[in-house]
Amino acid sequence: MRIERKERTEATILHADLDSFYASVEQRDNPELRGRPVIVGGGVVLAASYEAKAFGVRTPMGGRDARALCPEAVVVRPRFDAYMDASRQVFEIFHDTTPIVEGISVDEAFMDVGGLGRVSGSPVEIATTLRARIATEVGLPITVGIACTKFLAKVASAVGKPDGLLEVAPGTELDFLHPLSVRRLWGVGAVTEGKLADAGISTVGELASFGEHGLCGLLGRGSGRHLYALSMARDPRRVETGRRRRSIGSQRALGRRPKTESDLEATLVAIVDRLGKRLRGAERVCRTVVLRLRFDDFSRATRSRSFLESTDRTDIIMAVSRGLLDDALPLIRDRGCTLIGLSLTNLDDHDNVQLALPFDTDHAVELDIAMDQLRDRFGRDAVTRAVLIGRNHGDDAPMLPD
């Protein structure tokens, strides 16, 4: 028997998203930057204030291109400790507002405020109080979208930026959604947008009118059904708390300067080293490694490889990652490389059986743990690999706990 999940009839889901998070923290902490275009990051733009975005500056644009668009911009180095501290303060307010909080990243979260009417007021009143508290207690602007579904709440917060509050009232979902660009739909990137444009579809309303059958023929059954459901404001997902990550990943923007193959390998090694430590710290194991590359022409490529059984060993992950990079070198030589990213997916709890290899497994695991402990005590560069000596691969961006 098929059980249909009952759709919400009240707009009680909030999507709260800090505005230009890194740049806003810099403007908060340095009054001289307020009202001025600010770019965080030199080689690659990590964040841009709205004053800089007005000139066309976007992430992850190269620093040289960004400065050409906005010569008067102030470029500052990222201060990830400050951003993480601000994130913790904001999430404390989120959890003080409602116990049902689903963090998406360090600067955004979904919240369910259903059932809080008698205690805290209507969803709009709750969102208004939330924004005021974050402005007063943390000193940062935040935009909140309110809707019956997570998807619409997130779209509402994007439309309501900057520093806004936008409710999509029940019964008005399609009136709000259909005039918007198809790029507002989750799953519509440049390739899908091009296919839709070729079919004469540029708005969500036009996509809905095209029909589910037509979209399945154009994009494939999975994508067609998914996008049609979103275009009709259907999204039955609940706000989930305590949900563990499905993947653990990291990436490094490399800019447009020429990179040698040894530079790329060193960057990959640094990423794997840190991901291995995070994986063990979270007491998890992975079964698949995914390598993501971005090229000089902004195109992308993905390569992946799976193990026979799950593991948390850095040496195994390192060997597979290097193999993936080696396979991609012909593309890199032809098209350049501006970003390397790595994700560990198909995660499971650490109790699962580790991959058995014909050498001293116990010794390798002990070495990983010993290196983790030394880095925790003396800093991440206290113990490093020879290929990384003398190289600076930057700090890890703030992220939610694994």
PAKE-778154 format. One record per residue: x, y, z of N, C-alpha, C in turn; residue in three letters; residue number from 1. Coordinates in steps of 0.02 Angstrom, whole numbers. Layout:
BEGIN
LOLO     n_c1     n_c2     n_c3    ca_c1    ca_c2    ca_c3     c_c1     c_c2     c_c3   zado   rolo
LOLO        X        Y        Z        X        Y        Z        X        Y        Z    ala    NUM
...
end
This chain:
BEGIN
LOLO     n_c1     n_c2     n_c3    ca_c1    ca_c2    ca_c3     c_c1     c_c2     c_c3   zado   rolo
LOLO       42      -60        0        0        0        0       44       62        0    met      1
LOLO       29      109      -44       67      170      -48       38      223       -1    arg      2
LOLO       81      252       40       59      303       88       82      371       64    ile      3
LOLO       35      415       51       52      483       28       68      527       88    glu      4
LOLO      122      564       84      139      611      137       95      673      131    arg      5
LOLO       65      692      184       20      750      184       60      815      176    lys      6
LOLO       38      856      128       73      918      116       51      971      167    glu      7
LOLO       97     1016      181       83     1069      229       33     1119      200    arg      8
LOLO       -6     1147      244      -53     1200      224      -35     1266      257    thr      9
LOLO       18     1266      299       39     1327      333      112     1343      314    glu     10
LOLO      126     1407      309      195     1428      293      234     1433      359    ala     11
LOLO      262     1377      380      297     1375      444      371     1357      437    thr     12
LOLO      395     1350      376      466     1334      365      504     1398      349    ile     13
LOLO      557     1410      386      600     1468      375      666     1446      344    leu     14
LOLO      690     1485      296      758     1476      272      795     1541      286    his     15
LOLO      843     1537      331      882     1596      352      951     1593      321    ala     16
LOLO      971     1647      288     1034     1647      250     1070     1714      262    asp     17
LOLO     1128     1711      293     1167     1771      305     1188     1802      238    leu     18
LOLO     1188     1867      235     1202     1903      173     1277     1914      164    asp     19
LOLO     1305     1889      107     1376     1898       92     1417     1888      156    ser     20
LOLO     1412     1828      183     1434     1815      252     1504     1839      267    phe     21
LOLO     1554     1815      231     1623     1834      246     1632     1910      241    tyr     22
LOLO     1606     1939      186     1615     2011      176     1578     2051      230    ala     23
LOLO     1520     2027      252     1483     2062      304     1520     2061      370    ser     24
LOLO     1554     2005      385     1594     2002      447     1651     2052      443    val     25
LOLO     1683     2058      385     1737     2107      377     1711     2178      385    glu     26
LOLO     1653     2193      357     1625     2260      364     1602     2273      436    gln     27
LOLO     1578     2222      469     1559     2230      540     1620     2247      583    arg     28
LOLO     1675     2212      572     1734     2219      615     1778     2278      597    asp     29
LOLO     1769     2306      537     1808     2364      516     1761     2417      489    asn     30
LOLO     1744     2466      531     1696     2518      510     1716     2554      446    pro     31
LOLO     1780     2557      431     1802     2592      370     1780     2556      307    glu     32
LOLO     1760     2492      313     1739     2454      254     1664     2459      241    leu     33
LOLO     1627     2486      288     1555     2489      280     1535     2536      223    arg     34
LOLO     1491     2511      181     1468     2551      124     1516     2549       65    gly     35
LOLO     1572     2514       72     1621     2511       18     1622     2441      -13    arg     36
LOLO     1642     2435      -76     1647     2368     -106     1705     2329      -75    pro     37
LOLO     1690     2270      -51     1740     2228      -17     1743     2160      -51    val     38
LOLO     1804     2138      -64     1816     2072      -91     1858     2033      -41    ile     39
LOLO     1834     1974      -23     1872     1930       23     1908     1878      -20    val     40
LOLO     1974     1876      -13     2015     1830      -53     2049     1867     -109    gly     41
LOLO     2112     1851     -121     2150     1887     -173     2151     1851     -239    gly     42
LOLO     2179     1789     -241     2184     1753     -304     2117     1733     -332    gly     43
LOLO     2071     1714     -288     2003     1695     -307     1955     1729     -258    val     44
LOLO     1900     1754     -284     1850     1788     -242     1813     1736     -201    val     45
LOLO     1821     1738     -135     1783     1694      -90     1716     1724      -70    leu     46
LOLO     1713     1791      -68     1651     1825      -52     1657     1897      -75    ala     47
LOLO     1600     1927      -90     1599     1997     -111     1540     2032      -77    ala     48
LOLO     1552     2092      -54     1497     2131      -24     1448     2150      -79    ser     49
LOLO     1388     2172      -60     1339     2191     -110     1362     2252     -149    tyr     50
LOLO     1403     2294     -118     1430     2351     -155     1476     2327     -211    glu     51
LOLO     1513     2272     -199     1556     2245     -252     1514     2206     -303    ala     52
LOLO     1463     2171     -280     1420     2133     -326     1386     2179     -376    lys     53
LOLO     1374     2241     -356     1342     2289     -401     1384     2302     -463    ala     54
LOLO     1450     2288     -458     1495     2297     -515     1504     2232     -555    phe     55
LOLO     1469     2179     -534     1474     2116     -569     1522     2066     -538    gly     56
LOLO     1550     2082     -480     1596     2037     -446     1557     1978     -417    val     57
LOLO     1580     1917     -431     1547     1857     -407     1599     1806     -385    arg     58
LOLO     1577     1757     -346     1619     1700     -329     1605     1645     -379    thr     59
LOLO     1655     1604     -398     1726     1607     -379     1768     1640     -432    pro     60
LOLO     1753     1702     -448     1788     1740     -500     1862     1749     -481    met     61
LOLO     1905     1751     -530     1975     1764     -518     1985     1835     -491    gly     62
LOLO     2034     1844     -447     2045     1909     -416     2061     1963     -467    gly     63
LOLO     2099     1947     -518     2117     1997     -568     2055     2021     -606    arg     64
LOLO     2011     1975     -625     1950     1993     -659     1905     2036     -614    asp     65
LOLO     1902     2018     -550     1860     2055     -503     1885     2127     -495    ala     66
LOLO     1951     2135     -490     1978     2203     -482     1971     2244     -545    arg     67
LOLO     1969     2211     -603     1958     2247     -665     1886     2274     -668    ala     68
LOLO     1839     2235     -642     1769     2257     -640     1759     2312     -588    leu     69
LOLO     1796     2307     -533     1785     2354     -477     1853     2376     -449    cys     70
LOLO     1886     2422     -483     1953     2443     -462     1956     2473     -392    pro     71
LOLO     1900     2502     -370     1901     2534     -304     1886     2485     -247    glu     72
LOLO     1878     2422     -262     1863     2373     -210     1921     2365     -161    ala     73
LOLO     1904     2353      -98     1954     2338      -47     1960     2262      -42    val     74
LOLO     2019     2236      -53     2031     2164      -51     2060     2146       17    val     75
LOLO     2028     2099       52     2052     2079      118     2064     2004      119    val     76
LOLO     2111     1983      161     2125     1912      170     2070     1880      213    arg     77
LOLO     2051     1819      198     1999     1786      238     2022     1773      310    pro     78
LOLO     1976     1780      357     1988     1766      427     1938     1712      450    arg     79
LOLO     1955     1650      436     1907     1597      447     1887     1587      520    phe     80
LOLO     1933     1602      566     1915     1596      637     1859     1645      655    asp     81
LOLO     1863     1706      627     1811     1755      641     1744     1734      611    ala     82
LOLO     1746     1704      552     1684     1682      520     1653     1624      559    tyr     83
LOLO     1694     1578      584     1669     1521      621     1639     1544      687    met     84
LOLO     1670     1593      719     1643     1620      782     1576     1653      770    asp     85
LOLO     1569     1691      716     1505     1723      700     1453     1671      685    ala     86
LOLO     1472     1618      650     1424     1564      634     1398     1531      697    ser     87
LOLO     1443     1518      745     1420     1487      808     1370     1531      844    arg     88
LOLO     1382     1596      845     1335     1641      878     1267     1640      843    gln     89
LOLO     1268     1640      777     1205     1640      739     1166     1575      751    val     90
LOLO     1201     1519      751     1167     1455      761     1140     1448      832    phe     91
LOLO     1171     1480      880     1143     1480      948     1076     1515      948    glu     92
LOLO     1070     1569      909     1006     1604      904      955     1562      866    ile     93
LOLO      977     1527      814      932     1482      778      902     1431      826    phe     94
LOLO      945     1398      866      922     1345      911      882     1374      969    his     95
LOLO      893     1437      986      853     1469     1037      784     1487     1011    asp     96
LOLO      778     1491      945      714     1509      914      669     1448      908    thr     97
LOLO      697     1391      888      659     1329      880      706     1270      888    thr     98
LOLO      681     1214      914      725     1155      920      734     1119      853    pro     99
LOLO      695     1137      803      699     1102      739      739     1145      690    ile    100
LOLO      804     1133      688      851     1170      647      891     1121      605    val    101
LOLO      893     1132      541      934     1092      495      986     1137      462    glu    102
LOLO     1047     1132      487     1100     1173      459     1118     1150      389    gly    103
LOLO     1126     1197      343     1145     1182      274     1219     1198      264    ile    104
LOLO     1240     1253      291     1310     1273      290     1320     1320      349    ser    105
LOLO     1380     1348      355     1394     1390      414     1353     1455      413    val    106
LOLO     1323     1472      356     1287     1535      353     1213     1528      334    asp    107
LOLO     1187     1467      335     1116     1460      318     1087     1397      351    glu    108
LOLO     1021     1400      363      987     1343      394      913     1347      380    ala    109
LOLO      881     1288      380      808     1284      380      786     1278      453    phe    110
LOLO      727     1306      467      696     1300      533      622     1287      525    met    111
LOLO      594     1246      568      522     1233      569      495     1266      632    asp    112
LOLO      450     1314      624      422     1350      681      348     1333      691    val    113
LOLO      326     1278      661      257     1257      671      245     1240      744    gly    114
LOLO      187     1258      770      170     1243      839      196     1293      889    gly    115
LOLO      231     1346      866      258     1396      912      215     1459      916    leu    116
LOLO      157     1456      884      116     1517      880       99     1547      947    gly    117
LOLO       78     1506      995       57     1533     1060      117     1557     1101    arg    118
LOLO      176     1530     1087      235     1548     1126      272     1606     1095    val    119
LOLO      281     1603     1029      325     1652      996      291     1695      944    ser    120
LOLO      229     1680      927      194     1720      877      192     1686      810    gly    121
LOLO      171     1722      759      165     1695      691      235     1684      662    ser    122
LOLO      241     1645      608      305     1636      576      338     1702      555    pro    123
LOLO      298     1750      531      327     1815      513      353     1851      574    val    124
LOLO      316     1848      629      340     1880      691      403     1846      717    glu    125
LOLO      405     1779      712      465     1742      734      525     1762      691    ile    126
LOLO      515     1766      625      570     1784      580      593     1856      593    ala    127
LOLO      546     1900      607      564     1970      621      607     1974      684    thr    128
LOLO      587     1937      736      627     1936      798      695     1905      786    thr    129
LOLO      697     1852      747      760     1818      732      809     1866      697    leu    130
LOLO      785     1902      647      828     1949      611      853     2005      656    arg    131
LOLO      808     2029      700      827     2083      745      880     2059      795    ala    132
LOLO      873     1999      820      922     1972      868      990     1964      835    arg    133
LOLO      992     1937      774     1056     1927      741     1088     1994      724    ile    134
LOLO     1048     2043      706     1076     2109      692     1104     2141      755    ala    135
LOLO     1069     2133      812     1089     2164      874     1145     2126      909    thr    136
LOLO     1138     2060      914     1184     2019      954     1246     1998      915    glu    137
LOLO     1240     1991      849     1297     1969      809     1322     2024      762    val    138
LOLO     1278     2070      746     1298     2126      704     1300     2110      630    gly    139
LOLO     1259     2062      608     1260     2041      538     1190     2044      508    leu    140
LOLO     1185     2060      443     1120     2058      409     1103     1988      387    pro    141
LOLO     1040     1970      390     1018     1904      369      950     1909      335    ile    142
LOLO      940     1869      284      876     1868      249      840     1803      265    thr    143
LOLO      775     1808      275      734     1749      293      678     1742      242    val    144
LOLO      671     1682      215      614     1665      174      568     1618      212    gly    145
LOLO      502     1627      203      453     1587      238      405     1556      188    ile    146
LOLO      392     1491      194      347     1458      148      323     1392      178    ala    147
LOLO      281     1357      140      257     1292      162      308     1236      150    cys    148
LOLO      356     1247      105      405     1196       88      475     1224       94    thr    149
LOLO      523     1178      101      593     1198      105      615     1232       40    lys    150
LOLO      596     1204      -16      617     1232      -80      593     1304      -88    phe    151
LOLO      529     1316      -75      502     1383      -83      531     1432      -32    leu    152
LOLO      544     1408       29      574     1451       80      643     1474       58    ala    153
LOLO      682     1429       27      748     1446        4      745     1495      -55    lys    154
LOLO      699     1483     -101      690     1530     -157      669     1598     -131    val    155
LOLO      625     1599      -81      601     1662      -53      658     1701      -22    ala    156
LOLO      703     1667       13      759     1703       43      806     1731      -10    ser    157
LOLO      814     1694      -65      857     1719     -120      826     1780     -153    ala    158
LOLO      761     1778     -164      726     1835     -194      724     1895     -146    val    159
LOLO      721     1881      -81      715     1934      -32      779     1969      -14    gly    160
LOLO      836     1945      -39      901     1976      -23      908     2044      -55    lys    161
LOLO      950     2087      -23      986     2077       40      946     2103      100    pro    162
LOLO      960     2074      158      934     2098      222      859     2105      220    asp    163
LOLO      825     2052      197      753     2056      189      715     2000      224    gly    164
LOLO      649     2004      218      604     1954      245      548     1946      195    leu    165
LOLO      539     1885      170      489     1873      119      450     1810      135    leu    166
LOLO      384     1817      139      340     1760      151      302     1743       87    glu    167
LOLO      301     1679       72      258     1654       18      197     1624       52    val    168
LOLO      143     1662       53       84     1641       90       51     1580       56    ala    169
LOLO       20     1536       96      -15     1479       67      -66     1501       15    pro    170
LOLO      -67     1467      -41     -113     1484      -95      -83     1530     -147    gly    171
LOLO      -25     1560     -132        7     1606     -180       71     1577     -209    thr    172
LOLO       84     1513     -197      149     1483     -216      162     1489     -291    glu    173
LOLO      115     1471     -332      127     1472     -404      130     1543     -431    leu    174
LOLO       91     1588     -402       96     1659     -423      165     1687     -409    asp    175
LOLO      196     1665     -355      264     1687     -338      316     1653     -381    phe    176
LOLO      308     1588     -391      360     1548     -422      362     1553     -498    leu    177
LOLO      306     1554     -531      304     1547     -604      337     1604     -643    his    178
LOLO      337     1666     -619      372     1718     -658      449     1714     -653    pro    179
LOLO      475     1674     -607      547     1673     -595      584     1634     -649    leu    180
LOLO      649     1647     -655      692     1611     -702      697     1538     -682    ser    181
LOLO      706     1494     -732      714     1423     -717      777     1410     -676    val    182
LOLO      825     1457     -675      885     1447     -635      870     1446     -560    arg    183
LOLO      810     1467     -541      791     1464     -471      775     1393     -448    arg    184
LOLO      766     1348     -495      748     1279     -478      811     1239     -461    leu    185
LOLO      809     1201     -407      864     1156     -390      874     1105     -446    trp    186
LOLO      933     1099     -470      948     1051     -522      955     1083     -591    gly    187
LOLO      943     1148     -597      951     1182     -661     1017     1219     -661    val    188
LOLO     1066     1191     -695     1130     1224     -705     1135     1251     -776    gly    189
LOLO     1195     1267     -796     1205     1297     -862     1183     1250     -918    ala    190
LOLO     1200     1185     -911     1183     1137     -965     1108     1128     -971    val    191
LOLO     1074     1118     -914     1002     1108     -915      967     1172     -938    thr    192
LOLO      992     1229     -917      962     1292     -938      967     1300    -1014    glu    193
LOLO     1024     1279    -1043     1031     1282    -1115      981     1238    -1151    gly    194
LOLO      971     1176    -1126      922     1132    -1157      851     1161    -1152    lys    195
LOLO      835     1190    -1095      769     1221    -1087      761     1281    -1133    leu    196
LOLO      814     1321    -1138      811     1380    -1182      799     1359    -1255    ala    197
LOLO      832     1305    -1276      822     1280    -1344      750     1259    -1356    asp    198
LOLO      715     1240    -1302      645     1221    -1308      598     1280    -1296    ala    199
LOLO      626     1340    -1289      586     1400    -1279      563     1410    -1208    gly    200
LOLO      598     1380    -1160      578     1384    -1089      629     1426    -1051    ile    201
LOLO      607     1481    -1022      652     1524     -983      625     1538     -913    ser    202
LOLO      560     1530     -902      531     1542     -836      504     1478     -807    thr    203
LOLO      494     1478     -742      466     1419     -708      396     1405     -734    val    204
LOLO      358     1457     -748      290     1448     -774      290     1413     -841    gly    205
LOLO      337     1433     -885      342     1401     -950      362     1328     -943    glu    206
LOLO      405     1315     -895      426     1245     -882      366     1204     -859    leu    207
LOLO      326     1232     -814      267     1196     -790      218     1183     -846    ala    208
LOLO      209     1231     -891      163     1223     -947      187     1171     -996    ser    209
LOLO      252     1161    -1000      281     1111    -1046      259     1041    -1027    phe    210
LOLO      245     1032     -961      218      969     -937      271      919     -918    gly    211
LOLO      251      874     -873      298      823     -849      321      776     -904    glu    212
LOLO      274      755     -947      292      709    -1000      342      740    -1048    his    213
LOLO      331      803    -1066      376      837    -1111      445      847    -1080    gly    214
LOLO      447      863    -1016      512      873     -982      550      807     -976    leu    215
LOLO      514      752     -965      548      687     -961      579      670    -1028    cys    216
LOLO      545      687    -1082      573      675    -1148      632      719    -1163    gly    217
LOLO      632      779    -1137      685      827    -1150      746      816    -1106    leu    218
LOLO      735      801    -1042      790      799     -993      803      730     -963    leu    219
LOLO      760      682     -978      765      618     -944      712      613     -890    gly    220
LOLO      694      551     -874      638      541     -828      650      571     -759    arg    221
LOLO      709      558     -731      723      581     -663      721      657     -659    gly    222
LOLO      760      690     -702      763      764     -701      696      794     -719    ser    223
LOLO      662      765     -768      598      792     -789      546      791     -733    gly    224
LOLO      541      734     -699      492      728     -644      511      775     -587    arg    225
LOLO      576      779     -571      600      822     -517      584      895     -530    his    226
LOLO      601      919     -589      591      990     -604      517     1007     -610    leu    227
LOLO      478      961     -638      406      975     -642      375      981     -573    tyr    228
LOLO      395      936     -527      369      939     -459      386     1006     -426    ala    229
LOLO      448     1028     -435      468     1092     -405      429     1150     -437    leu    230
LOLO      419     1146     -503      384     1200     -537      311     1206     -514    ser    231
LOLO      285     1152     -485      217     1153     -458      218     1161     -382    met    232
LOLO      277     1181     -355      286     1195     -283      276     1133     -240    ala    233
LOLO      293     1075     -267      287     1013     -228      355      995     -199    arg    234
LOLO      357      990     -134      420      972     -100      400      946      -31    asp    235
LOLO      393      880      -22      368      853       41      420      845       96    pro    236
LOLO      483      865       83      536      853      132      525      892      197    arg    237
LOLO      542      860      251      537      891      317      604      924      335    arg    238
LOLO      601      970      383      662      997      412      689      944      459    val    239
LOLO      751      922      447      779      866      484      834      890      531    glu    240
LOLO      833      865      592      885      883      641      930      822      652    thr    241
LOLO      992      836      670     1039      782      685     1058      739      626    gly    242
LOLO     1048      765      566     1064      727      507     1138      730      492    arg    243
LOLO     1169      672      482     1241      669      469     1255      683      395    arg    244
LOLO     1315      706      382     1334      720      313     1333      658      270    arg    245
LOLO     1315      667      207     1318      613      159     1387      610      126    arg    246
LOLO     1423      664      131     1491      666      103     1533      715      144    ser    247
LOLO     1598      707      140     1645      753      170     1692      776      115    ile    248
LOLO     1696      840      104     1736      864       48     1771      929       62    gly    249
LOLO     1815      946       16     1852     1009       19     1876     1026      -51    ser    250
LOLO     1889     1089      -63     1914     1109     -128     1961     1168     -121    gln    251
LOLO     2003     1178     -171     2050     1233     -172     2045     1269     -239    arg    252
LOLO     2030     1333     -238     2032     1374     -298     2105     1392     -312    ala    253
LOLO     2126     1384     -374     2196     1392     -391     2211     1455     -430    leu    254
LOLO     2159     1491     -451     2171     1551     -491     2192     1532     -562    gly    255
LOLO     2209     1582     -601     2226     1571     -672     2301     1567     -685    arg    256
LOLO     2342     1574     -633     2414     1569     -645     2431     1499     -668    arg    257
LOLO     2484     1492     -708     2504     1425     -731     2523     1380     -672    pro    258
LOLO     2502     1317     -675     2517     1269     -623     2555     1209     -653    lys    259
LOLO     2607     1189     -620     2642     1128     -641     2604     1068     -614    thr    260
LOLO     2621     1010     -641     2589      949     -617     2608      935     -544    glu    261
LOLO     2668      955     -524     2687      947     -454     2647      993     -409    ser    262
LOLO     2630     1053     -434     2587     1099     -395     2518     1066     -384    asp    263
LOLO     2491     1038     -437     2425     1006     -431     2426      947     -384    leu    264
LOLO     2479      907     -389     2485      849     -345     2490      871     -272    glu    265
LOLO     2530      923     -259     2539      947     -190     2472      973     -163    ala    266
LOLO     2434     1008     -204     2369     1031     -182     2323      973     -165    thr    267
LOLO     2324      922     -207     2283      863     -194     2304      828     -130    leu    268
LOLO     2368      821     -119     2394      788      -59     2371      826        3    val    269
LOLO     2375      893        1     2353      933       59     2279      923       73    ala    270
LOLO     2238      919       20     2166      908       30     2154      839       61    ile    271
LOLO     2186      788       33     2176      720       59     2197      715      132    val    272
LOLO     2253      745      149     2277      743      218     2224      770      266    asp    273
LOLO     2194      826      249     2145      857      294     2079      819      294    arg    274
LOLO     2059      792      236     1997      753      234     2004      689      274    leu    275
LOLO     2062      657      270     2072      596      310     2065      609      384    gly    276
LOLO     2092      665      406     2087      683      477     2014      697      496    lys    277
LOLO     1978      733      452     1907      747      466     1867      683      469    arg    278
LOLO     1881      637      423     1844      574      420     1853      535      484    leu    279
LOLO     1915      529      508     1927      492      570     1898      530      630    arg    280
LOLO     1903      596      630     1875      635      685     1800      627      691    gly    281
LOLO     1767      616      634     1694      606      634     1676      533      646    ala    282
LOLO     1728      489      654     1718      418      665     1676      387      609    glu    283
LOLO     1698      402      547     1663      376      489     1712      345      440    arg    284
LOLO     1686      308      394     1726      278      341     1693      293      274    val    285
LOLO     1731      292      220     1704      308      155     1716      250      107    cys    286
LOLO     1678      249       53     1686      196        4     1701      224      -66    arg    287
LOLO     1691      289      -76     1700      319     -142     1738      384     -136    thr    288
LOLO     1784      396     -182     1820      459     -188     1798      493     -253    val    289
LOLO     1780      557     -248     1758      594     -307     1805      654     -317    val    290
LOLO     1835      659     -375     1879      715     -393     1841      762     -438    leu    291
LOLO     1841      826     -420     1808      877     -461     1859      928     -484    arg    292
LOLO     1856      946     -547     1902      994     -576     1864     1049     -611    leu    293
LOLO     1890     1110     -607     1864     1165     -648     1921     1190     -691    arg    294
LOLO     1906     1203     -755     1958     1221     -803     1957     1296     -817    phe    295
LOLO     2007     1319     -855     2014     1390     -869     1953     1419     -905    asp    296
LOLO     1918     1378     -944     1858     1401     -980     1795     1395     -938    asp    297
LOLO     1802     1380     -873     1748     1373     -825     1707     1308     -834    phe    298
LOLO     1727     1266     -880     1696     1201     -885     1721     1157     -828    ser    299
LOLO     1688     1101     -817     1704     1059     -760     1707      986     -781    arg    300
LOLO     1740      946     -740     1743      874     -751     1744      839     -683    ala    301
LOLO     1716      779     -681     1712      740     -620     1737      670     -634    thr    302
LOLO     1777      644     -588     1801      575     -592     1790      543     -524    arg    303
LOLO     1772      479     -522     1761      446     -458     1785      374     -461    ser    304
LOLO     1799      347     -402     1820      277     -397     1799      251     -327    arg    305
LOLO     1776      189     -325     1753      160     -262     1800      104     -240    ser    306
LOLO     1802       93     -174     1840       38     -145     1795      -24     -141    phe    307
LOLO     1827      -81     -130     1789     -142     -119     1751     -139      -53    leu    308
LOLO     1784     -110       -2     1752     -101       63     1772      -33       90    glu    309
LOLO     1734       -9      139     1744       58      166     1810       64      204    ser    310
LOLO     1837      125      206     1900      137      241     1903      209      266    thr    311
LOLO     1948      221      314     1963      289      336     2038      303      332    asp    312
LOLO     2074      260      297     2147      266      295     2170      316      242    arg    313
LOLO     2212      362      264     2236      414      219     2276      385      161    thr    314
LOLO     2317      334      174     2359      308      120     2318      278       64    asp    315
LOLO     2263      244       80     2220      215       29     2184      270      -10    ile    316
LOLO     2156      318       26     2121      373       -7     2170      413      -51    ile    317
LOLO     2232      421      -26     2283      458      -63     2299      423     -129    met    318
LOLO     2308      357     -126     2326      319     -187     2272      325     -239    ala    319
LOLO     2209      318     -219     2153      323     -266     2147      394     -293    val    320
LOLO     2156      444     -251     2151      514     -273     2205      531     -324    ser    321
LOLO     2265      508     -311     2319      520     -359     2304      486     -426    arg    322
LOLO     2275      426     -423     2257      392     -484     2205      431     -524    gly    323
LOLO     2156      459     -490     2105      499     -523     2136      561     -555    leu    324
LOLO     2182      593     -519     2215      652     -547     2257      634     -608    leu    325
LOLO     2293      579     -604     2334      557     -661     2290      545     -722    asp    326
LOLO     2232      515     -712     2186      503     -768     2162      568     -801    asp    327
LOLO     2158      621     -760     2131      685     -785     2185      731     -813    ala    328
LOLO     2249      712     -807     2303      756     -829     2299      776     -903    leu    329
LOLO     2279      731     -949     2273      754    -1019     2224      812    -1027    pro    330
LOLO     2168      810     -991     2120      866     -993     2151      929     -965    leu    331
LOLO     2187      922     -909     2217      980     -876     2270     1012     -921    ile    332
LOLO     2310      971     -954     2362      998     -998     2330     1037    -1056    arg    333
LOLO     2273     1015    -1078     2239     1046    -1135     2200     1108    -1115    asp    334
LOLO     2171     1108    -1054     2123     1161    -1037     2141     1200     -974    arg    335
LOLO     2197     1184     -942     2215     1219     -881     2170     1197     -823    gly    336
LOLO     2186     1221     -763     2147     1201     -704     2144     1258     -655    cys    337
LOLO     2084     1278     -634     2076     1333     -587     2048     1310     -519    thr    338
LOLO     2029     1246     -514     2002     1222     -450     2009     1146     -447    leu    339
LOLO     2029     1123     -388     2029     1051     -373     1985     1040     -312    ile    340
LOLO     1939      993     -317     1897      975     -261     1896      901     -252    gly    341
LOLO     1887      879     -191     1885      807     -176     1829      795     -125    leu    342
LOLO     1789      743     -138     1736      724      -92     1743      650      -75    ser    343
LOLO     1732      634      -12     1729      565       11     1655      549       23    leu    344
LOLO     1629      502      -15     1557      488      -13     1543      416        5    thr    345
LOLO     1478      398        3     1457      332       28     1485      320       98    asn    346
LOLO     1470      368      142     1496      366      210     1457      316      253    leu    347
LOLO     1492      289      301     1461      243      349     1494      253      417    asp    348
LOLO     1466      222      468     1496      226      534     1562      189      536    asp    349
LOLO     1605      209      582     1672      182      586     1673      108      604    his    350
LOLO     1618       82      630     1616       12      651     1619      -37      592    asp    351
LOLO     1607      -11      532     1608      -56      474     1677      -85      462    asn    352
LOLO     1680     -142      427     1743     -176      414     1787     -135      369    val    353
LOLO     1851     -129      387     1899      -91      348     1926     -133      291    gln    354
LOLO     1948      -99      238     1978     -133      181     2042     -167      201    leu    355
LOLO     2048     -232      187     2108     -270      205     2156     -271      146    ala    356
LOLO     2218     -250      158     2269     -250      106     2329     -290      129    leu    357
LOLO     2370     -316       82     2426     -360      100     2487     -323      127    pro    358
LOLO     2477     -277      173     2533     -248      211     2508     -228      279    phe    359
LOLO     2551     -200      318     2536     -191      390     2481     -139      400    asp    360
LOLO     2419     -162      398     2362     -118      405     2362      -83      473    thr    361
LOLO     2374     -120      526     2373      -91      593     2424      -34      599    asp    362
LOLO     2483      -44      571     2534        7      574     2512       70      537    his    363
LOLO     2481       62      480     2458      121      441     2405      160      480    ala    364
LOLO     2359      124      511     2306      157      550     2336      194      609    val    365
LOLO     2383      162      644     2415      194      702     2452      257      681    glu    366
LOLO     2484      255      623     2520      314      599     2473      371      584    leu    367
LOLO     2416      357      553     2366      409      539     2343      442      605    asp    368
LOLO     2327      400      654     2301      426      717     2355      467      753    ile    369
LOLO     2417      444      752     2471      481      784     2480      549      751    ala    370
LOLO     2476      552      685     2483      616      650     2425      662      667    met    371
LOLO     2364      635      672     2306      675      692     2317      706      760    asp    372
LOLO     2342      666      807     2352      691      876     2405      745      879    gln    373
LOLO     2459      736      842     2512      787      841     2486      853      811    leu    374
LOLO     2446      848      758     2419      909      728     2369      943      773    arg    375
LOLO     2329      904      810     2282      933      857     2319      971      912    asp    376
LOLO     2376      944      934     2412      974      990     2457     1032      969    arg    377
LOLO     2492     1025      912     2543     1073      893     2527     1113      830    phe    378
LOLO     2469     1101      800     2451     1137      739     2455     1092      679    gly    379
LOLO     2416     1109      628     2409     1063      572     2473     1053      533    arg    380
LOLO     2520     1102      536     2583     1096      499     2639     1067      540    asp    381
LOLO     2624     1043      602     2676     1015      644     2706      953      612    ala    382
LOLO     2664      914      579     2687      855      542     2658      861      472    val    383
LOLO     2701      859      422     2677      866      354     2714      819      308    thr    384
LOLO     2689      812      248     2721      769      199     2775      808      162    arg    385
LOLO     2825      772      138     2882      804      106     2861      848       48    ala    386
LOLO     2811      825        9     2789      862      -49     2758      929      -31    val    387
LOLO     2738      937       33     2705      999       55     2752     1047       90    leu    388
LOLO     2814     1028      101     2860     1072      136     2872     1135       95    ile    389
LOLO     2863     1192      128     2874     1256       94     2815     1280       53    gly    390
LOLO     2760     1243       53     2701     1263       15     2645     1285       62    arg    391
LOLO     2608     1336       42     2552     1360       81     2488     1348       42    asn    392
LOLO     2446     1305       68     2384     1288       33     2323     1321       65    his    393
LOLO     2334     1370      108     2279     1408      136     2241     1371      190    gly    394
LOLO     2195     1406      221     2155     1378      275     2092     1345      247    asp    395
LOLO     2066     1298      285     2002     1268      266     1946     1317      281    asp    396
LOLO     1898     1321      235     1841     1364      246     1799     1337      303    ala    397
LOLO     1764     1381      340     1722     1357      395     1668     1310      370    pro    398
LOLO     1649     1262      411     1597     1215      392     1564     1188      455    met    399
LOLO     1504     1162      445     1468     1131      500     1505     1068      522    leu    400
LOLO     1493     1044      583     1525      982      606     1508      924      560    pro    401
LOLO     1556      878      551     1545      820      508     1498      769      540    asp    402
end
